[in-house]
Amino acid sequence: MSGKLYLVPTPVGNLDDMSPRAISVLKQSELILAEDTRTSAVLMRHFGINTPMSSHHKFNEHTAIAGVIEKLKGGAVISLVSDAGTPGISDPGFLLSRACRENGIELETLPGATAFVPALVNSGLPCDRFCFEGFLPLKKGRATRLNELAKETRTFIIYESPLRLVKTLEQLAEVCGGERPASVSREISKLHNTTHNGSLQELIEYFQVNQPRGEIVIVVSGVPEQKEEKIHKNKYKDIIQS
């Protein structure tokens, strides 16, 4: 009889964001796969979780998946956690999740913390429709992706490191225009979390003077829809109403 894999979100900042159910699932699991066992060990000690852990990160997940699948086929209950947030969202998790589906193994992802949702809502930009990009390519394909995003009509979200923030904002301003509304959130859910709103150019000028720290989430307004598209939509609306 096959076991079950749980994908368990962990706090992106404040440890009080850990859900009681997440704690219960981790305690009842036979094994916890952790992106970094040293980082996760701090969390486990805090909540009195003594379940054995094993490393599962982007450098070993391709070779580790087969062994994990065999354990699950043997009936094991295993949980996967990343350093912070929901596994699979710019963190290891997708490959193992796909392997479980391909092998008919039960999989459940618990609801919980992820950095981009609070950053999106805090931005004050439209969030009824949005595009999550995660980390942009560092070199190959970066220019192509930026040019594609410049045409995106939905609000879009990017993860970035503090060391690359200003450069990325400058590149966004180059393709989108410096006047494009945007937001930068850092240290989500932590003691010194901040959100700065303004145009891309205003954010560039601010962070050139104020060196950012911590994990960064950039939220950028989509390009306004073309007038022709709005006219077409209005005509379509009139047809429906008639």
N, C-alpha and C positions, 0 to 999 in steps of 0.2 A: 504493500500500500504506500503510495507516494506521500511525502511530507508536505510542508508548506513553507513558502518564503514570504516574509514580511519586509516591506520597505518602510523604515521608521524614520520620520523627520526628527531632527534634533534642533535645539535652539540656535538661532543665528546670533544671539547676543545674550539676553537675560535668561538665566537658567529657569526662572519661574514660568517661562513659556513652554516648558516640557509638559506634555499632557499626562494625566494619570494612566490612561490606556497605553501610551507609549512605554511607560515605566513597567507596567504589568506585562506587556508583550515581551520586552527585553528580558525580564526576569524569568519568564516561562520558556524562553527559547533555549535550545540546546547549544547553539553557537551564535555568536554575533560576528558578522563580517564588518570590519571597520576600515574606513579610508586611511586613517592613521591611528593605530592602537594606542599610541601615547596620548594623543589628544582625547580620544574617546574614553581612555582610562580615567581621566579627571571627571568626566561626566558620570561614568558608572560608579565611581566611588561616592560622588555627591549624592546619588540616589540609592546607594546600597545594592547595586546590581553586581552579582558575582558570576555571571555567565561567562564562560571561556570566550576569548576573542581571537580572531585571525585577521591578518591584513588582506584587504581587497581594494586595490587602487588601480589607477590608469596604467601603471607600469606592469602589473601582473594579472589584470583581470582576464585577458585573452587566454592565458595558460591556466588560470585557476578555475575557470567556469566548469570545465569537465568534471573536476573533483567535487565541486559544490553540487552539481546536478546529480551525481551518483549518490551523494549523501541524502539529497532530497528524495530521490527514487527509493532509497532505503527506509524512508519514513521520518527523516529528521525534520525538526522545526527550526528554521534558521531565520535570523533577522539581519538586514543590511542597514548600516548607518553611514553617513558621510560626516565630515568634520563639523558641518553646520548646514541646516536646511534639509530639503527633501532630496533623497538619493535620486539620481537620474537628471536632475535639473542642474546642468553644468557641473555635475559630479558623477562618479561611477554609479551604475545602476541599470542603464538601458540594456547593455549586452546581456546581463544576467536575467533581467526581466524577459527579454525576447527568448532566451534559451528556455526559460520556464514555460512560456507559452508554446514553444515548439515541441516540448517534451510532455505536454499535458500535466504540468505540475501547478498546483494551486498557488496563486500569487495574490497578495493583498497589500495595497499601499495605504498607510494610515494618513489621515489629513493632519496637516501641521505646518510648521514654520517654513517659510521661504522668503528670501529677501526682496524679490521684485514686487510682490503684491503691496506691501506697505509703502514702498518707494513710489509706485505708480499712483496710489491713492493720495499720498502726501503731495505729489507734484501739482495737483490741481488741474492737470491736463486731461482731456477726454479719456475715459477708461472703459467706455462701453464696448469699444473694439480696440484691440492693441496687438502688437507684434513683439514677441520676446526673442531677442537675438543671442542672449548669453554673451560669451566672450567673442569678440571679433578675431579673425585670423591675424596673426602677428605680421606675416609677410605675404606669402602667396595667397592671392584671392582677396586681400584686404581692400584694395582699391575698388574692385568689382562690387564687393559687398556694400561699401560706403555709397557708391553711385546708385545701387539699387535702393538703399534706404532713403536716399535723397528724394526718391519718387514715391515713397510709401505714404499713403493717405492716412493710415492708422498711427496712433501714438506708438512709438517703439522704444524698447528697453534694452540697455547694454550693460553688462558687467565689466568693470575695469579695475585695474590696480591703481593705487595712488601715484605710483611712479610714472604711469603712462596717461594719467587723466588729462593734463593740459594738452599734450600732443593729440590725443583723441578728440578733445573738444575743438582744437584748431582744425583738424581734418574734417570734422562734422560741419564746422562753420564754412569751410571751403566749398563743400559740396551742397550744403543745405542753405547757406546764407547766414551771416552772423546775426541777423535779426530773428531767426527761428526761436520760438519759445522752448525752454528746456528746464530741466531740474537735475540737481546732483544731490543724492542722499548718501550719507556715510554712517558707518557704525550702527546700522539698523538694530533697534531694540537694546542697544547698549547705553551705558550711562551718558556718554558724550555724543549721542546720535544727533545729527544735524541735517537739515534739508535747505538747500539754497536754490531759489527760483530766479529766472531772468532769461534774457536772450543768450544764445550761445556766446556772443561776444562779451557780454557782461560777465558770464561765468568764467570765461578765459581770463579776463582781467582780474577777477576776484582770486582765482586759484593760482595765478602767477605771483601774487603777493602773499596769499595764505596757503602754505604748503599743506595739502590734504594728507590725512592718515586714515588707516583702516580700510575695510572693504567698501568699494564704491559702486553705486548703481546710478546710471545716467538714464534719464527719461527725456525723450525729445518729441515735440509735437509733430504730427504728420503734416505733409504738404497740403495746403487747402485744395479742395476739389476744384476742378476747372469749371468755369461758368457754364460751358456747354453741357457738362455732365449734370449739373444742377437743373438746367432747363429740361434735359432729357428725363430726369427723375420726376420733375413736376408734371411733365406730359404723361408719364407712365402712371403717376398717382391719379391724374384726372381721368385716365382711361379706366382704372380700377374702380374709382368712385362712381363713374357713370354706368 
